[in-house]
């Protein structure tokens, strides 16, 4: 196989600052052992998220210069709308400033006490918006999707029997699926599963909404792994995916190559009218929805660029390469590697720490202390619960290393591998953490920790 190289060349660079171990110790203390609270200038390699951190292309920057900033009916919105309609195929396109705003609007319409929203796995803001409405966010990913070591090619698939059992209860106003499945390790969903999920939702009269933040990566996984799709383009595969759905939410800060932006797309006229009425309350007029015209231009261009096959081949190869570097130090990760990140199994890495001491958060802190690298905890800090003063742990203890798109080079990835090798050599010296301050919702963004 020939070497997979970056399908672009670098035109603009930004300096990054190195810090000393002593500086990082003080920085982490001031941040209360929560990497979300560290200033970006104090981070060497930032893998906190792939959301809004992409490098935009020359074409996108050019689009920014011709953005139409008209309050209503701008040509930039028309371009944004037509691009989404062409790729996704939905009738109504409602722009929002990011994905969680689309989720908030949608759950304000369909959520409520006694209702159940099924999904493979809800990620943090999706779950929070479902639960804030009073509804239950029910995760129905297949058993292999809950097993970090499983090599199932589509670990993001929904358990069809569990889904039908949920739908028989008659309490689901909509049904969802997330592509790729972020909570479960950036794992893809097969076309066969999407088709079968769609058939079940339609059997029970439940609108099917796809959380499509990383739809292009999922499309390329289908091309690579699913029979009958090797000769199809990512665009053709994406169109088929959305042909089975009734709508979508999307953060365009992921597979839209945007630094901001999102949308809610729907086919139902009445639901779309409700959504636009809510949009005006908090986001803005329906033809800009919290975005500037320049943003709409850049996002329309980004949605076309992300479906380039050379880019997607490189993107998935980058994640596999990072996984291979970690494997050199016997670091257990969610297998097979996902599309946008490598997920380290912190429970096995720090096997001497109980879940009550937040091993994934401890690893995130140690990664910063050792090498100035910022990752994010996806474990008991993010998905655990404090019930009557007692911590209820999450199912997983993962550390996500999310790669921004078109930002870091192979040398950066090699450095990440070196830092993990140093941590692995002294892993049993690690200390756990405890929470000393937390918010009632989405606590991981602002929680304060202290070493045990």
N, C-alpha and C positions, 0 to 999 in steps of 0.2 A: 504493500500500500504506500502511495506517495505521501510525503510530509504534508500535513494540513497547516497552512499558514493563515495569518490574519488576512481577510479579504479587503483590506483597506490599508492606507498609509497614514501616519500621524502628521497632522498639520498644525495643531496647537498643543502646547504642553503647559502644565501647571506644577510649580514646585511643591514638594512635600517636605515636612520638617522632621528631623530625627530628634528624639529625646533620650535622655539618659535613664537608666533604671531608677536612679534616685528621684528624678523628676516624675517618672511615671508612678512611683509609689505615692507621692504627694498628690498627684492629679487624681488617682483612683480614690484616695481617701476623701478628697474634696467632692468627688462625684458619688460618694456614699456607696461605692462598689457596684454601681450601676452604669454600664457603658453608654447607655442612652444619655447620661448626664455629663459625658466628657465632651469638651469642645473639639470640633473637627480639626482645628489647627494642631491639636495635641495627638493626632492619630497619624501613623505612618501609612498603613494599608487599611482601608476602611471596607470591611465586609459585613457591616451591620445590616445592610439591605441592598437589594437590587432595585429598589423603588425610587424613582426620581433621580438616580445617580448615573444614568447613562451619559456617554459622550455623544452629543448631537453631531450630525454630518454637516458637511459644507452646504448641501442642498437644504437642510433644515434651517441653518443660519441664514441662508439666502431667503427662504420663505418668511422668516421673521421680519425681514426688511420690507416685505410687500403686504404684511398683515393689514387687513381692513378693520379699523377700530370703530366702525359704525355701531351704535348701540343696538339697533334692530336690523335684521335681515342682511348682515354683511356678506360679501362674497367669500370671505374666509370660512364662515359657517357653512355656506353652500358647498364649498369644497370638502370640508370636514364631513358634512352629512352624506354627500354622495360617495365618499370613500368608504365610510362605514356601511352604507347600504349595499355597495358593490361587494364587499368582502363578507359581511355578516348576513345580509339579506333581510334585515328587519325594516319594517315600515316607518316606525317613529324613532328618531335619534334625539336624545335629550342630553346635552353636554353638562358636565359637572366639573367642579374643580379637582376632584380626585375620586377614586373608587368608593371610598366609604360614604361619600355624599350620595352616590347612587344607591348604595345599600340602605342608607337612612331613609331616603325617599320611598324606596320600594317597601321597606318594612313598616313604614308609617301607613302605607295603603293596605298591606295584607297581613301584618302581624297582629298580635294581641293575645291576651290570656287564653289558655286552653288550646292554642294552635301549635302545630308541630311542623317545623321546616326541615325536611330531610336533605342530606348532602353526603358526599363521600367523607369529607372533613371540612368543617367551617374553620377558616383562619380567624385570627384574633378580632379584627374589626367586624367581620361578618357575624361572628358569634355574638359580639357585644351588641350590635344593632338588632339582631334577632331577640336576644334576651332582654334588651332594654324595652322592647315593645311588649314584653310579657310572654312571648312565645318560647317554645323549646327548640333549641338548635340540636338536631339529632344526627350524630355521625354514624354512617353505615358503610364505611370502607370495608373491603374484603379482608379476611383474616390475614392474608399475606401482606396487606398494606400496613398492618400493625406490627409486623415482625421485621426488625431492622436487617436481619441476615437473609431474608428471603430474596431469591433472584427472579421472582415473577416479573415478566416484562412490563406488565401494566398493573402496578400495585396501587394505582389510584382508582381502580374500578369500584363501583358500588356493589354491595352484596344484594343481588336481585331478590332473594327470598326475604331478607330483612326489609327491603324497601316495600315489597308488596304487603308484608304484614303491617307496616306503618300506614300505607295508603288505605288499607281496609278499615282503619279506625275512623276515616272520614274527617280528620282534623287538620289536613294539610291544604292551605290555601294556594301554595305554590310548591314546587319541588326544584331542587338545585343539583348541580354537580360542579366541581371546581377543577379546571384544567390549566396547568398541571396541579396536582394536589400538594399544595405548599406545606401544610401541617405534617403530612406523611413523608416528606423528604423530596419534594419537587417531582413526585412520581406521576407518570402519564396515565391517561385513561384511554382504553382502546375504542376504536370506532364501533366494534361489535357491542361493547358495553353501553356506549352512548345511544346506540340504536335501540337496544333492549330497554334501557332506562326510559327513553322517550316513549316507547310503546306502553310501558306500565303507567307513566304519567297520563297518557292520553286515554288509556283504558279507564282510569278513575277520574277523568275530567280535571286534572290538575295541570295548570300552566307550568311549562318547563323553562327554567331560567339558568343559563350557564354563567358561572363566574369565570370570566375569560381572560384574566390578567396575563396569562402566559400561553395563550392559544397557539401561537406560532411554534413555540417549542414543543407543545403537545402534538401538533400536526407533523412535525419532523420525526418525533418518536414513532408515530403511526407509520410514516413512510419507511423508517428503518426496520420496524419490528412486526408489522402486521401484514399478513398475507393479502396480496391483491393491491397493495398501495405503493410498491417500490417505484412504479413508473409514473405515479401521479405527482404533481407539483404541490408544495406546501399550500399554495393558494387554493388549489382544487380540493385538497383535503379539508382545509378550513371551511370552505363553502359547504361541503357535505356535513361537517360537524354541526354547523348552525342551522342547516336545513331541518334538523330534527327538533329544534327548540322553538320556543315562543318568545324568547327575549334573552337579554344578556346584561350583566353589569361588567364594567371593566375599569380598572385603574390603568390608564395609559402611561403611567410612570414605569410600567414594566415593558411589555411587548409593544408599546407605542413609541419607545425611545424618547419619552417626554420627561421633562423635569417637573411637570405638573400636568394634571388633566385626567379626565375620566368620562364615562358616559353610562346612561341607562338606555337600552334599546328595547323596544316592544313592538308587537304586532297588534295588540288589543287597543282599539280606539279609546274606549272608556278609561282603561287603566292609564293610558298615556296622557289623557286629559287631566286626570287626577295628579299624575306625576308632575306635569308642567305647572299646575296650580301651586303645588308644594315647592317646586323649584323657584318660583318667583319670590316666595317668602324669604328664602335664605341664600340662594345662589345667584339669582339674577334673571334677566329676560331669557326666554327659551332659546334664543339664537346666540347666546354667549355663555350662559350658565356658569358664571364664576371664572371664566377664562377671557384673556385678551385675544383679539383677532390674531396677533402674532403666534400665540400658543396654538390656536386652531390650525393655522397654516403648518406649523412644525409637526403637529401630531398627524395631520393627514399625510404628510410626506413620510413620517416615521412608520406608519402602519403599512405602507407599501415596501419600505426598505426592510422591515423585519421579516418579510416573507421571502427574501432572497435566499435561495438554497445554499449558496456558498457561505453566507453569514451564519445560517443555522447549523451547517456542518461544523464550522469553526467554533460556534458557541458551545455545542454539546461536547466537542473534543476538548475544549478548555476545562470543562468540569471533570471530564474523565482523567485528564492529566493531573489536576489537583488531587483527585482521589488516589491516583497511582503514587504520587509523592507521599501522601499520608500513609499508604500501605507499607512503604519502606520502613516506617517506624512502628509497624503493627498497631496502627490506630484503627479501631473498628468504626465503620461508617455505615449509614443506611445504604444497602445494596439493592439493585445496581445504582450508580450515581444518577442524580436527577438532572433536570435541565438548566437550572439557574444557580444551584448551590450544592455544596457537599455538606451532609449532616453527620456530625460526629456523635457517636454513642457515648455520651459522658458517663453514663452509669457504669459501663465497662472500663472506660479510661480511668475513672476515679472509683474503682470498685470498693475502696475502703470507706467511702463516704456514704452515709444513709441518705435517702431522698429527702428526709427532713432537714438536711443541711445543704440542699440545693446544689448538687454536684455540677449541673450544667452551668449555673451561674458562676460557680467557683472556677470552672474551666475558662469561661469567658474572661473573667478577671485575670487569671494567670496568663492567658494568651496576650493580653494587653501588657501586663507587667514584664513578660519575657521579651516581647518583640514589638510592642507598639501597634499590634494588630487588633482591630475591633470586630468581633463577631456578635452574634445575638443568641441568647438562651431561648430554646423552645422546649420548655420542660415545666417543672412545678412552679416556677416564677410566673410564667406566662399563662399556663392552663390549670394550675392548681387552684385550690380554694381555701380560704380561711373561714371555717364554720365554727362559730361560738368559741373563737380563740384557738382552735385546733387546725393545723395545716393538713389538708387532704391533698396528697400528691397527684400529679398527672400520670397518664399512662406511660409517657416517654420522658427521657432526660436527654435531649439533643442540643447540640450547638450547631447553629446554621452558619456556614461561611458562604454568604451570598456574593456572587461576582457581579459587580457593575458591568454593564454592556459596553464594550469597546474602550475600556479604561486602562486595565492593567496588562502587563506583558508577561512573557514566560519567566523572566527573571524575578518578577514579583512573586509568581507562584512558587518558584524554587525557594525563595526566602521563607514563604509560609511553611513549606515543608521542613526547612531547617529549624524554624522555631518550634514546630511540633516535635521534632526529634529531640530537642533539648528538654522540652516539657515531659516527654515520654520517659526520659532517662531518670527523672526525679519525681515521677507521678505520685509516689506514695508519701511524699512530703506535703502534699496539698492539704489545706485546711478548708473546712466547710464554712457556710454562711448562714445567717439568720436574718429574717425580715424584721426591721424595727419601725418602719412606716410604710403604709400602703394606701392607695386609693381604692374605692369600692368597685370601680370598673376599669379594665385595662391597666391593672396595677403595675405591670412590668415596665411601662414607659417611665414611671416616676418613683418607683419604690426605692426605699433606702435599705441597704443591707449592712451588716457588720460581720467580721470574722467570728466564728464560734470560739 
